[in-house]
Amino acid sequence: MILCDVRFLPLKVRSVDLILACELIEHLQKKDGNLFLDKLDSIYRYAIIISTPGIFLKPVSSKDVEVGKATPFDLHRSFWSANEFRKRGYQVLGIGFKFTTIHYLREIDLSMRLKFFFKILLSSFSFLMADLGEMIIAIKIRKDNLLPRVSICSQTNH
């Protein structure tokens, strides 16, 4: 395990088999996020998986940090769309449905069960149309470096 600032990853070209970056990129400035993605492209051998919100969440304020409701690390400094990942060669999937989380729907007096039902029903659409998802999963698999094949065999002597 390496503990470091993701803006300055001390890793060599194609030195990491699988990169999993969950809920990370939105905490970087856009410029730093693009540099981070460039670095990931150079260091991965087999696959990169990134998750990020598909909605722009209410930013943490400095007052929230002062009163202990949040830390400076909670601040979302950028928003990443499904299309930005597609342009970089990622396959993009959605999770949830962004319109069930926006403020006006929260204020409608619907039972929690009904809201949950709509969220589950509509999630199937966002899985294939990531732009509708409240969460984005971006996956890139290196085509020129096939995953190692694992064979499980059992041999018994009679």
Backbone as CSV, one residue per row, in Angstrom:
resi,resn,N_x,N_y,N_z,CA_x,CA_y,CA_z,C_x,C_y,C_z
1,MET,0.846,-1.175,0.000,0.000,0.000,0.000,0.892,1.239,0.000
2,ILE,0.471,2.219,-0.758,1.202,3.472,-0.842,0.286,4.585,-0.369
3,LEU,0.752,5.397,0.553,-0.001,6.550,1.041,0.620,7.786,0.416
4,CYS,-0.159,8.487,-0.409,0.379,9.669,-1.074,-0.759,10.565,-1.550
5,ASP,-0.403,11.722,-2.005,-1.334,12.651,-2.625,-1.597,12.140,-4.047
6,VAL,-2.871,11.916,-4.402,-3.176,11.341,-5.723,-2.753,12.245,-6.877
7,ARG,-2.496,13.498,-6.585,-2.026,14.384,-7.651,-0.577,14.103,-8.018
8,PHE,0.122,13.359,-7.154,1.538,13.078,-7.380,1.812,11.597,-7.123
9,LEU,1.231,10.747,-7.931,1.388,9.305,-7.748,2.800,8.867,-8.133
10,PRO,3.539,8.263,-7.204,4.920,7.855,-7.482,4.992,6.446,-8.082
11,LEU,4.275,6.231,-9.175,4.179,4.888,-9.752,4.698,4.886,-11.185
12,LYS,5.288,3.767,-11.573,5.880,3.634,-12.906,4.824,3.245,-13.943
13,VAL,5.162,3.435,-15.200,4.283,3.092,-16.316,3.916,1.609,-16.250
14,ARG,2.623,1.342,-16.398,2.054,-0.012,-16.380,2.500,-0.843,-15.164
15,SER,2.492,-0.205,-14.012,2.939,-0.893,-12.798,1.790,-1.360,-11.907
16,VAL,0.543,-0.998,-12.265,-0.607,-1.349,-11.434,-1.596,-2.167,-12.262
17,ASP,-1.966,-3.345,-11.772,-2.881,-4.208,-12.515,-4.281,-3.617,-12.590
18,LEU,-4.830,-3.260,-11.453,-6.208,-2.756,-11.377,-6.232,-1.513,-10.514
19,ILE,-6.859,-0.470,-11.020,-7.008,0.774,-10.261,-8.481,0.958,-9.940
20,LEU,-8.773,1.172,-8.676,-10.134,1.411,-8.206,-10.136,2.746,-7.482
21,ALA,-10.793,3.747,-8.072,-10.846,5.093,-7.497,-12.311,5.436,-7.216
22,CYS,-12.741,5.186,-6.001,-14.141,5.398,-5.615,-14.326,6.736,-4.910
23,GLU,-15.234,7.533,-5.458,-15.614,8.800,-4.821,-14.383,9.644,-4.508
24,LEU,-13.530,9.826,-5.493,-12.273,10.529,-5.307,-12.126,11.730,-6.227
25,ILE,-12.381,11.527,-7.498,-12.028,12.539,-8.498,-12.778,13.860,-8.302
26,GLU,-13.989,13.801,-7.771,-14.768,15.031,-7.573,-14.181,15.927,-6.478
27,HIS,-13.251,15.413,-5.695,-12.613,16.196,-4.635,-11.389,16.951,-5.148
28,LEU,-11.063,16.773,-6.424,-9.951,17.479,-7.054,-10.468,18.617,-7.914
29,GLN,-9.660,19.661,-8.073,-9.978,20.690,-9.055,-9.995,20.027,-10.426
30,LYS,-10.716,20.583,-11.370,-10.845,19.980,-12.696,-9.470,19.734,-13.343
31,LYS,-8.581,20.708,-13.250,-7.243,20.564,-13.837,-6.508,19.389,-13.193
32,ASP,-6.548,19.301,-11.878,-5.882,18.202,-11.176,-6.548,16.864,-11.491
33,GLY,-7.874,16.867,-11.647,-8.593,15.648,-11.999,-8.188,15.126,-13.364
34,ASN,-8.016,16.034,-14.322,-7.572,15.623,-15.654,-6.146,15.085,-15.629
35,LEU,-5.275,15.697,-14.826,-3.911,15.190,-14.674,-3.916,13.820,-14.004
36,PHE,-4.805,13.638,-13.031,-4.957,12.356,-12.348,-5.374,11.271,-13.342
37,LEU,-6.350,11.571,-14.202,-6.786,10.605,-15.213,-5.665,10.287,-16.200
38,ASP,-4.891,11.312,-16.562,-3.744,11.079,-17.452,-2.748,10.125,-16.798
39,LYS,-2.488,10.322,-15.522,-1.545,9.456,-14.798,-2.082,8.027,-14.717
40,LEU,-3.385,7.890,-14.421,-3.975,6.550,-14.370,-3.802,5.831,-15.705
41,ASP,-4.006,6.578,-16.797,-3.845,5.987,-18.130,-2.442,5.434,-18.348
42,SER,-1.457,6.057,-17.743,-0.086,5.590,-17.962,0.311,4.444,-17.031
43,ILE,-0.303,4.343,-15.853,0.170,3.340,-14.890,-0.627,2.038,-14.868
44,TYR,-1.833,2.018,-15.458,-2.631,0.793,-15.348,-2.220,-0.244,-16.385
45,ARG,-2.328,-1.513,-15.975,-2.006,-2.618,-16.883,-3.261,-3.244,-17.468
46,TYR,-4.288,-3.448,-16.634,-5.470,-4.184,-17.087,-6.756,-3.353,-17.068
47,ALA,-7.047,-2.691,-15.936,-8.339,-1.988,-15.859,-8.303,-0.846,-14.853
48,ILE,-9.168,0.146,-15.131,-9.416,1.271,-14.215,-10.915,1.296,-13.970
49,ILE,-11.301,1.435,-12.718,-12.713,1.594,-12.356,-12.815,2.845,-11.495
50,ILE,-13.654,3.771,-11.921,-13.829,5.036,-11.202,-15.307,5.220,-10.906
51,SER,-15.624,5.640,-9.676,-17.005,6.022,-9.369,-17.009,7.470,-8.904
52,THR,-18.074,8.173,-9.270,-18.220,9.577,-8.897,-19.701,9.939,-8.954
53,PRO,-20.128,10.940,-8.203,-21.533,11.348,-8.307,-21.879,11.818,-9.715
54,GLY,-23.076,11.481,-10.163,-23.567,11.951,-11.454,-24.400,13.217,-11.298
55,ILE,-24.453,13.717,-10.077,-25.178,14.953,-9.777,-24.221,15.873,-9.045
56,PHE,-24.449,17.165,-9.169,-23.614,18.105,-8.431,-24.228,18.265,-7.056
57,LEU,-23.495,17.806,-6.052,-23.998,17.856,-4.684,-23.771,19.232,-4.074
58,LYS,-24.615,19.571,-3.118,-24.477,20.849,-2.434,-23.074,20.936,-1.843
59,PRO,-22.352,21.996,-2.182,-20.981,22.092,-1.691,-20.933,22.278,-0.166
60,VAL,-19.876,21.746,0.414,-19.620,21.950,1.838,-19.137,23.378,1.999
61,SER,-19.644,24.074,2.986,-19.217,25.450,3.207,-18.102,25.503,4.241
62,SER,-17.385,26.613,4.246,-16.325,26.774,5.241,-16.921,26.819,6.642
63,LYS,-18.178,27.276,6.745,-18.847,27.306,8.053,-19.079,25.878,8.561
64,ASP,-19.450,24.945,7.649,-19.624,23.542,8.036,-18.324,22.975,8.593
65,VAL,-17.209,23.370,7.986,-15.905,22.902,8.456,-15.612,23.490,9.832
66,GLU,-15.902,24.781,9.999,-15.638,25.456,11.273,-16.409,24.845,12.434
67,VAL,-17.655,24.466,12.197,-18.477,23.921,13.284,-18.360,22.405,13.410
68,GLY,-17.500,21.790,12.614,-17.246,20.362,12.744,-18.222,19.449,12.022
69,LYS,-19.090,20.007,11.176,-20.021,19.173,10.409,-19.338,18.518,9.209
70,ALA,-18.192,19.040,8.832,-17.477,18.526,7.663,-15.997,18.825,7.818
71,THR,-15.205,18.168,6.975,-13.770,18.446,6.930,-13.469,19.060,5.566
72,PRO,-12.307,19.675,5.427,-11.959,20.229,4.099,-11.929,19.151,3.014
73,PHE,-11.726,17.892,3.412,-11.674,16.804,2.439,-13.059,16.436,1.900
74,ASP,-14.126,16.900,2.552,-15.484,16.617,2.091,-15.885,17.485,0.896
75,LEU,-15.144,18.534,0.636,-15.504,19.497,-0.400,-15.404,18.894,-1.797
76,HIS,-16.477,18.988,-2.560,-16.464,18.586,-3.968,-16.022,19.792,-4.779
77,ARG,-14.902,19.650,-5.451,-14.318,20.771,-6.189,-14.608,20.722,-7.685
78,SER,-15.158,19.584,-8.157,-15.449,19.477,-9.589,-16.593,18.495,-9.813
79,PHE,-17.177,18.595,-10.985,-18.242,17.680,-11.406,-17.772,16.993,-12.680
80,TRP,-18.026,15.688,-12.772,-17.592,14.899,-13.916,-18.801,14.251,-14.574
81,SER,-18.973,14.495,-15.849,-20.104,13.921,-16.578,-19.708,12.593,-17.211
82,ALA,-20.712,11.808,-17.527,-20.474,10.532,-18.200,-19.750,10.762,-19.524
83,ASN,-20.097,11.826,-20.214,-19.499,12.111,-21.516,-17.994,12.410,-21.413
84,GLU,-17.575,13.041,-20.323,-16.145,13.318,-20.152,-15.349,12.021,-20.053
85,PHE,-15.921,11.024,-19.383,-15.245,9.728,-19.295,-15.289,8.996,-20.633
86,ARG,-16.420,9.094,-21.339,-16.521,8.448,-22.666,-15.447,8.975,-23.614
87,LYS,-15.236,10.296,-23.586,-14.227,10.912,-24.463,-12.831,10.378,-24.172
88,ARG,-12.616,9.867,-22.981,-11.313,9.322,-22.590,-11.255,7.806,-22.781
89,GLY,-12.294,7.222,-23.390,-12.276,5.802,-23.700,-12.869,4.885,-22.647
90,TYR,-13.603,5.437,-21.709,-14.240,4.628,-20.671,-15.621,4.163,-21.113
91,GLN,-16.005,2.973,-20.657,-17.399,2.538,-20.741,-18.034,3.100,-19.475
92,VAL,-19.218,3.685,-19.598,-19.815,4.366,-18.457,-21.200,3.799,-18.169
93,LEU,-21.432,3.488,-16.902,-22.714,2.970,-16.426,-23.244,3.906,-15.353
94,GLY,-24.546,3.900,-15.181,-25.154,4.720,-14.142,-25.737,3.869,-13.040
95,ILE,-25.834,4.452,-11.866,-26.471,3.806,-10.719,-27.443,4.825,-10.132
96,GLY,-28.614,4.347,-9.741,-29.616,5.271,-9.208,-30.228,6.083,-10.326
97,PHE,-31.001,7.062,-9.953,-31.643,7.921,-10.942,-31.604,9.333,-10.409
98,LYS,-30.884,10.213,-11.094,-30.601,11.537,-10.536,-31.854,12.351,-10.216
99,PHE,-32.936,12.132,-10.924,-34.107,12.974,-10.686,-34.889,12.568,-9.436
100,THR,-34.526,11.437,-8.819,-35.175,11.077,-7.557,-34.432,11.669,-6.367
101,THR,-33.334,12.359,-6.622,-32.575,12.953,-5.523,-32.629,14.477,-5.536
102,ILE,-33.157,15.063,-6.582,-33.172,16.520,-6.613,-34.202,17.072,-5.640
103,HIS,-34.011,18.296,-5.247,-34.735,18.885,-4.127,-36.251,18.884,-4.282
104,TYR,-36.765,19.184,-5.473,-38.218,19.286,-5.567,-38.897,17.944,-5.322
105,LEU,-38.256,16.835,-5.691,-38.871,15.537,-5.444,-38.811,15.179,-3.962
106,ARG,-37.757,15.620,-3.283,-37.662,15.356,-1.847,-38.769,16.073,-1.088
107,GLU,-39.190,17.206,-1.605,-40.205,17.987,-0.903,-41.620,17.483,-1.163
108,ILE,-41.811,16.691,-2.205,-43.130,16.133,-2.481,-43.442,15.115,-1.402
109,ASP,-44.668,15.154,-0.905,-45.048,14.261,0.180,-45.394,12.874,-0.373
110,LEU,-44.373,12.092,-0.665,-44.552,10.715,-1.105,-44.036,9.816,0.005
111,SER,-44.636,8.688,0.158,-44.128,7.769,1.173,-42.733,7.310,0.782
112,MET,-41.943,6.927,1.758,-40.585,6.447,1.499,-40.602,5.212,0.602
113,ARG,-41.610,4.363,0.780,-41.693,3.163,-0.049,-41.911,3.508,-1.515
114,LEU,-42.745,4.497,-1.761,-43.012,4.912,-3.131,-41.757,5.520,-3.758
115,LYS,-41.041,6.355,-3.013,-39.797,6.929,-3.522,-38.784,5.828,-3.829
116,PHE,-38.689,4.857,-2.932,-37.763,3.745,-3.131,-38.149,2.959,-4.383
117,PHE,-39.452,2.732,-4.577,-39.943,2.010,-5.754,-39.531,2.743,-7.035
118,PHE,-39.752,4.065,-7.080,-39.383,4.835,-8.268,-37.873,4.781,-8.510
119,LYS,-37.109,4.872,-7.433,-35.662,4.852,-7.568,-35.194,3.521,-8.168
120,ILE,-35.722,2.419,-7.668,-35.340,1.104,-8.186,-35.816,0.937,-9.634
121,LEU,-37.049,1.319,-9.919,-37.599,1.198,-11.263,-36.781,1.997,-12.270
122,LEU,-36.457,3.221,-11.919,-35.765,4.094,-12.852,-34.270,3.796,-12.944
123,SER,-33.720,3.109,-11.949,-32.294,2.772,-11.973,-31.931,1.891,-13.161
124,SER,-32.860,1.062,-13.592,-32.552,0.199,-14.730,-32.294,1.025,-15.988
125,PHE,-32.924,2.182,-16.102,-32.677,3.053,-17.251,-31.299,3.705,-17.145
126,SER,-30.949,4.147,-15.940,-29.678,4.848,-15.786,-28.491,3.908,-15.928
127,PHE,-28.681,2.620,-15.690,-27.580,1.676,-15.856,-27.048,1.736,-17.282
128,LEU,-27.956,1.808,-18.254,-27.563,1.861,-19.659,-27.410,3.279,-20.187
129,MET,-28.078,4.235,-19.555,-27.969,5.643,-19.948,-27.384,6.396,-18.759
130,ALA,-26.058,6.333,-18.637,-25.362,6.825,-17.449,-25.627,8.291,-17.146
131,ASP,-25.972,9.063,-18.167,-26.251,10.483,-17.930,-27.438,10.685,-16.991
132,LEU,-28.275,9.665,-16.832,-29.428,9.753,-15.940,-29.114,9.296,-14.521
133,GLY,-27.951,8.701,-14.312,-27.615,8.128,-13.013,-27.184,9.158,-11.991
134,GLU,-27.554,8.905,-10.739,-27.064,9.792,-9.680,-25.622,9.446,-9.326
135,MET,-25.176,8.257,-9.731,-23.785,7.839,-9.583,-23.295,7.352,-10.941
136,ILE,-22.008,7.561,-11.206,-21.398,7.132,-12.461,-20.294,6.129,-12.134
137,ILE,-20.284,5.042,-12.873,-19.188,4.078,-12.804,-18.516,4.093,-14.179
138,ALA,-17.241,4.465,-14.216,-16.484,4.526,-15.470,-15.445,3.410,-15.451
139,ILE,-15.429,2.621,-16.525,-14.546,1.452,-16.602,-13.720,1.517,-17.882
140,LYS,-12.422,1.329,-17.739,-11.544,1.267,-18.907,-10.713,-0.005,-18.790
141,ILE,-10.753,-0.811,-19.842,-9.989,-2.051,-19.880,-8.981,-1.947,-21.021
142,ARG,-7.729,-2.198,-20.698,-6.681,-2.109,-21.707,-6.833,-3.261,-22.696
143,LYS,-7.002,-2.950,-23.941,-7.260,-3.949,-24.975,-5.978,-4.664,-25.423
144,ASP,-4.838,-3.984,-25.304,-3.587,-4.573,-25.787,-2.862,-5.406,-24.732
145,ASN,-3.468,-5.582,-23.583,-2.827,-6.344,-22.516,-3.904,-7.190,-21.842
146,LEU,-4.160,-8.346,-22.387,-5.247,-9.189,-21.911,-5.045,-9.619,-20.466
147,LEU,-6.147,-9.728,-19.760,-6.098,-10.186,-18.378,-5.517,-11.588,-18.312
148,PRO,-4.763,-11.874,-17.268,-4.234,-13.235,-17.152,-5.376,-14.224,-16.971
149,ARG,-5.251,-15.353,-17.579,-6.288,-16.376,-17.476,-5.996,-17.257,-16.281
150,VAL,-7.036,-17.532,-15.524,-6.905,-18.395,-14.352,-7.653,-19.675,-14.649
151,SER,-6.987,-20.782,-14.453,-7.596,-22.069,-14.686,-7.675,-22.822,-13.368
152,ILE,-8.852,-23.288,-13.047,-9.036,-24.055,-11.825,-9.300,-25.503,-12.232
153,CYS,-8.377,-26.352,-11.861,-8.497,-27.773,-12.220,-8.305,-28.600,-10.959
154,SER,-9.038,-29.663,-10.901,-8.805,-30.609,-9.816,-8.510,-31.958,-10.451
155,GLN,-7.515,-32.569,-9.930,-7.126,-33.857,-10.479,-7.146,-34.876,-9.341
156,THR,-7.818,-35.949,-9.572,-7.858,-37.002,-8.563,-7.227,-38.246,-9.115
157,ASN,-6.507,-38.906,-8.279,-5.878,-40.173,-8.681,-6.759,-41.309,-8.242
158,HIS,-7.024,-42.212,-9.117,-7.848,-43.387,-8.767,-6.991,-44.597,-8.645
